[in-house]
Amino acid sequence: MIKILCVGKIKEKYLKDLIDDYKKRISKYMKIEIIELKDDPIYTKEITNLNSMINMKDYNVALDLRGEKLSSEEFANFVDKTLVINSNITFIIGPSDGLNEEILNKCNKIISFSNLTFPHGLFRGILLEQIYRAFKIIHNETYHK
């Protein structure tokens, strides 16, 4: 199973549509779940809520600017190999102030998609698209160029 653990709900219809579309596409390959935690104006509460939801039995991946940058092919290889040894991958998207060291230390891997900063809703769509692309690459299906 693929899980995405994130802070805040998506309000914009166009982002909800994007996210729903990729969730549907991914579900043909793997069960996927998005766990949205309450957006809280107090950073420590957001981090505490995220921290309490991390399952140490999952392969936890922090999405953070300090992480390793992967190509789409490398990301697909990572997903493929990880799912062979662990049935759950949880991707963790932090609050707007980022993830703290305590959460990063609980993660098996830290990945950065870019040096750029993205709005949370848009990044969720980007992550889902890359997960979908990874499954297309893994299954040698036409999509990735």
Secondary structure, DSSP 8 states (H G I E B T S, - for coil): -EEEEEES----HHHHHHHHHHHHHHTTTS-EEEEEE---SSHHHHHHHHHHH--TTSEEEEEEEEEEE--HHHHHHHHHHHHHH-S-EEEEE--TT---HHHHHH-SEEEES-SS---HHHHHHHHHHHHHHHHHHHTT-TT--
